[in-house]
Amino acid sequence: MKTFIILTELTEEGKKAIQNDPAGMKLSAQAIENRGGILVDQFALLGPWDFLTIIKAKDEKSIFRITTELDALGTVKTMTLPAMPIEEFIDDIITSM
């Protein structure tokens, strides 16, 4: 499984939705699993991004499916970044340079 970081910004519609149903902004682990991912953790942020979500997914197609469906809701805008454990980065990337 690969690790992905999703940075999320609420849209104006999303800001209204969170006031009406704060729990609704939390990503559902079941919804993510149904699309080939595993919800690892979520955080609220200060700054330009409102939330950070860590997801494990089997491949890029799975994470595309998850983020495309999130963006289609109209309540959030996302930026998705692949992430690699630092030990793997050192072993696989740095030592082979």
Order of alpha helices (4+ residues) and beta strands (2+ residues): beta-alpha-alpha-beta-beta-alpha-beta
